[in-house]
Amino acid sequence: MHHDAQMLGCGVRTTIDLPADLHKQALSIARDTHRTLSETVADLMRRGLRAAAGTAEISIDPRTGLPVVSVGTVVTSEDVRSLEDEE
């Protein structure tokens, strides 16, 4: 990282080639979340790297104020019912 960028807390500017389908999906997510493409790609990369490392993401639910742990797998009511049926 360039010293000036490090001092200002700026990101590193770089160029990457994305497959057209990934570029389209990233642009769509950026538009839907009102963020830049750079912010969106950085967030997606962080999530992917965290998932690969097996690290859970903990946040606070704005409605309830309770902690929410995201481990990358969505558990549905049907999943819970099927586990209860197995017991």
The 8 nearest C-alpha neighbors of each residue, nearest first, counted from 0:
[[1, 11, 2, 5, 4, 10, 3, 12],
 [0, 2, 4, 3, 5, 11, 6, 9],
 [1, 3, 5, 4, 6, 0, 7, 8],
 [4, 2, 6, 5, 1, 7, 9, 0],
 [5, 3, 9, 7, 1, 6, 2, 8],
 [4, 6, 2, 8, 3, 7, 1, 9],
 [5, 7, 3, 4, 8, 2, 9, 1],
 [8, 6, 4, 9, 5, 3, 2, 10],
 [7, 9, 5, 6, 4, 10, 3, 11],
 [10, 8, 4, 7, 5, 11, 6, 3],
 [9, 11, 12, 4, 8, 5, 0, 7],
 [10, 12, 0, 13, 9, 4, 1, 5],
 [11, 13, 10, 14, 9, 0, 4, 37],
 [14, 12, 11, 15, 10, 16, 37, 0],
 [13, 15, 16, 12, 17, 11, 37, 40],
 [16, 14, 17, 13, 18, 12, 22, 40],
 [15, 17, 18, 14, 19, 22, 21, 13],
 [18, 16, 22, 19, 21, 15, 20, 23],
 [17, 19, 21, 20, 22, 16, 23, 15],
 [18, 20, 22, 21, 23, 17, 24, 16],
 [19, 21, 23, 22, 18, 24, 17, 25],
 [22, 20, 24, 23, 18, 19, 25, 17],
 [21, 23, 19, 25, 20, 24, 17, 26],
 [22, 24, 20, 26, 21, 25, 19, 27],
 [25, 23, 27, 21, 26, 22, 28, 20],
 [24, 26, 28, 22, 27, 23, 21, 29],
 [27, 25, 29, 23, 24, 28, 36, 22],
 [26, 28, 24, 30, 25, 29, 31, 23],
 [27, 29, 31, 25, 30, 26, 32, 24],
 [30, 28, 34, 26, 32, 27, 31, 36],
 [31, 29, 33, 27, 28, 32, 26, 34],
 [30, 32, 28, 29, 33, 27, 34, 26],
 [31, 33, 29, 34, 30, 28, 39, 27],
 [34, 32, 30, 31, 29, 35, 28, 39],
 [35, 33, 29, 32, 38, 39, 30, 36],
 [34, 36, 38, 37, 29, 39, 33, 30],
 [35, 37, 39, 38, 29, 26, 40, 34],
 [38, 36, 40, 35, 39, 41, 34, 42],
 [39, 37, 41, 35, 36, 40, 42, 34],
 [38, 40, 36, 42, 37, 41, 29, 43],
 [39, 41, 43, 37, 42, 38, 36, 44],
 [42, 40, 44, 38, 39, 43, 37, 45],
 [43, 41, 45, 39, 44, 40, 38, 46],
 [42, 44, 40, 46, 45, 41, 47, 39],
 [43, 45, 47, 41, 42, 46, 48, 40],
 [46, 44, 42, 48, 47, 43, 49, 41],
 [47, 45, 49, 43, 44, 48, 50, 42],
 [46, 48, 44, 50, 49, 45, 43, 51],
 [47, 49, 51, 45, 50, 46, 44, 52],
 [48, 50, 52, 46, 54, 51, 47, 45],
 [51, 49, 53, 47, 52, 48, 54, 46],
 [52, 50, 48, 53, 49, 47, 54, 46],
 [51, 53, 49, 50, 54, 48, 47, 55],
 [52, 54, 50, 51, 49, 55, 70, 48],
 [55, 53, 49, 52, 50, 56, 70, 51],
 [56, 54, 70, 69, 68, 57, 53, 49],
 [55, 57, 69, 68, 70, 54, 58, 49],
 [58, 56, 68, 67, 69, 55, 66, 59],
 [59, 57, 67, 66, 60, 68, 56, 69],
 [58, 60, 66, 65, 64, 67, 61, 57],
 [59, 61, 64, 62, 65, 63, 66, 67],
 [62, 60, 64, 63, 59, 65, 58, 66],
 [63, 61, 60, 64, 65, 59, 66, 67],
 [64, 62, 65, 60, 61, 59, 66, 67],
 [63, 65, 60, 61, 59, 62, 66, 67],
 [66, 64, 63, 60, 59, 67, 61, 62],
 [67, 65, 59, 58, 60, 68, 57, 64],
 [66, 68, 58, 57, 59, 60, 69, 65],
 [69, 67, 57, 56, 70, 55, 58, 66],
 [70, 68, 56, 55, 71, 57, 67, 72],
 [71, 69, 55, 72, 68, 56, 54, 50],
 [70, 72, 69, 73, 50, 55, 56, 53],
 [73, 71, 70, 74, 69, 75, 50, 55],
 [72, 74, 75, 71, 70, 69, 78, 76],
 [75, 73, 78, 72, 76, 79, 77, 71],
 [74, 76, 78, 77, 73, 79, 80, 72],
 [75, 77, 79, 78, 80, 74, 81, 73],
 [76, 78, 80, 75, 79, 81, 74, 82],
 [79, 77, 75, 81, 76, 80, 74, 82],
 [78, 80, 76, 82, 77, 81, 83, 75],
 [81, 79, 83, 77, 82, 78, 84, 76],
 [80, 82, 84, 78, 83, 79, 77, 85],
 [83, 81, 85, 79, 84, 80, 78, 86],
 [82, 84, 80, 85, 81, 86, 79, 78],
 [83, 85, 81, 82, 86, 80, 79, 78],
 [86, 84, 82, 83, 81, 80, 79, 78],
 [85, 83, 84, 82, 81, 80, 79, 78]]
